[in-house]
């Protein structure tokens, strides 16, 4: 009976160790994947909130001529977009002066489409916050768990995993950036097919302002801005973490 109990306890301990090991490896993988996710969503959020990016698009694609709105009005519209994405307001309500008459800038279809876009933007915000919290929480738990188990062991391990996450970021976005340069039109169409209900995102530029304000070229530039920003940040992060690991290894030798 005692021998059977001992065997049962050993089996239970082995199972617990196996589960703990699997969970630990899963936590590491999630941490590495959280880094590119956090960097991309952070830059998407920054892009949507950047008046400078809106101005760049308006100037580069001659939106003043395309819409008949002056730059002051366009920047007011851009600020209303930013406020809309960061508020609890359900529908976008934008009024401008055209030919001396104040009127709604967008029709019902455009307003409903922007409601769908806002849903995606809010989802990006939440994903950024969740991944940021996970990265911070994982770092704290790892450092606390390895405290006293060797000179800066936890810090070196954390730095190494951050480097892996940064390299994954560079690899994924490098590939994605090349794909965008080669076939952005197809990727842009696929994004709309997957992200929106059919018929809710096609507009005739002769009768709407949304596609005149934000051209496909603008979205391509914004996508490249997001990708390049995230890659540069990941590269700098990897360089800093490499320096920290190298310093700690020298200090412990």
C-alpha positions in Angstrom: 0.0 0.0 0.0 2.8 2.4 0.9 4.7 1.5 -2.3 1.5 2.1 -4.4 1.0 5.5 -2.6 4.7 6.5 -3.3 4.3 5.6 -7.0 1.1 7.6 -7.2 2.8 10.6 -5.6 5.7 10.3 -8.0 3.4 10.1 -11.0 1.4 13.1 -9.7 4.6 15.1 -9.3 5.8 14.2 -12.8 2.5 15.3 -14.2 2.6 18.6 -12.3 6.2 19.2 -13.5 5.2 18.4 -17.1 2.2 20.8 -16.9 4.2 23.5 -15.2 6.9 23.1 -17.9 4.4 23.3 -20.7 2.7 26.4 -19.2 6.1 28.0 -18.8 7.0 27.4 -22.4 3.6 28.7 -23.5 4.1 31.8 -21.4 7.5 32.4 -23.1 6.0 32.0 -26.6 3.1 34.4 -25.7 5.6 36.9 -24.3 7.7 36.8 -27.5 4.5 37.2 -29.7 3.2 39.9 -27.5 6.1 42.2 -28.4 5.4 42.5 -32.1 1.7 42.7 -31.3 2.2 45.5 -28.8 4.6 47.4 -31.1 2.2 47.2 -34.1 -0.9 48.1 -32.2 0.9 51.0 -30.5 2.0 52.4 -33.8 -1.5 51.9 -35.3 -2.9 53.8 -32.4 -0.4 56.6 -32.8 -1.1 56.8 -36.5 -4.9 57.2 -36.0 -4.2 59.9 -33.5 -1.6 61.8 -35.5 -2.7 65.1 -36.9 0.6 65.3 -38.7 -0.1 62.1 -40.6 -3.5 63.4 -41.6 -2.0 66.6 -42.9 0.7 64.7 -44.8 -2.0 62.7 -46.6 -4.1 65.8 -47.3 -1.1 67.6 -48.8 0.5 64.7 -50.7 -2.8 63.6 -52.4 -4.1 67.2 -53.0 -7.2 66.7 -51.0 -8.0 70.4 -51.0 -8.5 70.3 -54.7 -10.4 66.9 -54.5 -12.9 68.1 -51.9 -13.1 71.9 -52.2 -12.3 72.2 -48.5 -9.5 74.4 -47.4 -6.7 73.0 -45.2 -8.1 74.6 -42.1 -11.4 72.7 -42.6 -9.6 69.5 -43.4 -7.6 69.6 -40.2 -10.8 70.3 -38.3 -12.3 67.2 -39.8 -9.1 65.2 -38.9 -9.4 66.3 -35.3 -13.0 65.2 -35.3 -12.0 61.8 -36.5 -9.4 61.5 -33.7 -12.0 62.7 -31.1 -14.5 60.2 -32.5 -12.1 57.2 -32.3 -11.3 58.1 -28.6 -14.9 58.7 -27.5 -18.0 56.7 -26.7 -19.8 58.5 -29.5 -21.5 55.8 -31.7 -21.8 57.8 -35.0 -19.6 60.3 -36.6 -21.2 63.7 -37.0 -19.1 66.0 -39.1 -20.4 69.3 -40.6 -18.5 71.6 -42.9 -19.2 74.8 -44.9 -19.4 74.1 -48.6 -20.3 76.9 -51.0 -21.2 79.1 -48.1 -23.7 76.5 -46.7 -23.2 74.4 -43.7 -23.9 70.7 -44.4 -23.1 67.1 -43.3 -19.9 66.0 -44.9 -20.7 62.3 -44.9 -23.7 60.3 -46.1 -25.4 57.5 -44.2 -23.3 54.8 -45.8 -20.1 56.5 -44.9 -21.2 57.2 -41.4 -22.1 53.5 -40.9 -18.8 52.4 -42.4 -17.0 54.6 -40.0 -18.9 53.0 -37.1 -17.5 49.7 -38.2 -14.0 51.2 -38.5 -14.3 52.6 -35.0 -15.1 49.1 -33.8 -11.8 47.9 -35.2 -9.9 50.8 -33.8 -11.3 50.2 -30.3 -10.3 46.5 -30.7 -6.8 47.6 -31.5 -6.7 49.8 -28.4 -7.8 46.9 -26.2 -5.3 44.5 -27.8 -2.5 47.0 -27.2 -3.5 47.4 -23.6 -3.8 43.7 -23.0 -0.5 42.8 -24.6 1.2 45.7 -22.8 -0.1 44.5 -19.5 1.0 40.9 -20.3 4.5 42.0 -21.2 4.8 44.0 -17.9 3.2 41.3 -15.8 5.5 38.6 -17.3 8.6 40.7 -16.7 7.7 41.3 -13.1 6.8 37.6 -12.4 10.0 36.4 -14.1 12.2 38.8 -12.1 10.6 37.9 -8.8 10.7 34.2 -9.5 14.4 34.2 -10.3 15.4 36.5 -7.5 18.3 35.0 -5.6 18.9 32.3 -8.2 22.1 33.6 -9.7 23.6 37.0 -10.6 21.0 38.8 -12.7 19.7 35.4 -14.1 16.2 36.7 -14.5 17.3 39.9 -16.2 19.4 38.1 -18.7 16.6 35.7 -19.5 14.1 38.6 -19.9 16.5 40.5 -22.1 17.0 37.4 -24.3 13.3 36.9 -24.7 12.8 40.6 -25.6 15.5 40.2 -28.2 13.6 37.2 -29.7 10.4 39.2 -29.7 12.1 42.1 -31.4 13.6 39.8 -34.1 10.2 38.3 -34.7 8.8 41.8 -35.2 11.5 42.7 -37.7 11.0 39.5 -39.6 7.2 39.6 -39.8 7.1 43.3 -40.7 9.9 43.0 -43.1 8.0 40.3 -45.0 4.7 42.2 -44.6 6.3 45.4 -45.9 7.6 43.7 -49.0 4.3 42.1 -49.6 2.6 45.5 -49.3 5.0 47.1 -51.8 4.4 44.3 -54.3 0.6 43.9 -53.9 -0.9 46.5 -51.7 -4.1 46.8 -53.8 -4.8 43.1 -53.3 -4.0 43.2 -49.6 -6.2 46.3 -49.1 -9.1 44.6 -50.8 -8.6 41.5 -48.8 -8.6 43.5 -45.6 -12.0 45.0 -46.4 -13.4 41.6 -47.5 -12.4 40.0 -44.2 -13.1 43.0 -42.0 -16.4 44.4 -43.3 -19.8 43.2 -44.6 -20.0 43.1 -48.3 -21.4 46.3 -49.8 -20.7 48.5 -46.8 -17.3 49.7 -47.9 -17.6 50.5 -51.6 -18.2 54.1 -52.4 -18.4 56.2 -55.6 -15.9 59.0 -55.2 -18.1 61.3 -57.3 -20.8 61.3 -54.6 -18.9 60.8 -51.3 -16.1 62.5 -49.4 -14.6 59.6 -47.5 -12.6 58.2 -50.4 -11.5 61.7 -51.4 -10.2 62.5 -48.0 -8.4 59.1 -47.5 -7.1 57.7 -50.8 -5.6 54.2 -51.2 -2.2 55.9 -51.6 -2.6 57.5 -48.2 -3.4 54.1 -46.6 -0.4 52.6 -48.2 1.8 55.3 -46.9 0.3 55.0 -43.4 0.8 51.2 -43.4 4.5 51.7 -44.4 4.8 54.3 -41.7 3.4 51.9 -39.1 5.6 49.1 -40.3 8.8 51.1 -40.5 8.2 52.7 -37.0 7.7 49.3 -35.4 10.8 47.8 -37.1 13.0 50.7 -36.0 11.6 50.4 -32.4 12.1 46.7 -32.4 15.7 47.1 -33.7 16.5 49.6 -31.0 14.9 47.5 -28.3 16.9 44.5 -29.4 20.1 46.5 -29.4 19.5 47.8 -25.9 18.7 44.3 -24.6 21.8 42.9 -26.3 23.9 45.6 -24.6 22.3 44.7 -21.2 22.9 41.0 -21.6 26.5 41.6 -22.6 27.1 43.9 -19.7 25.6 41.4 -17.2 27.5 38.5 -18.6 30.8 40.5 -18.2 29.8 41.6 -14.7 29.1 37.9 -13.6 32.3 36.5 -15.2 
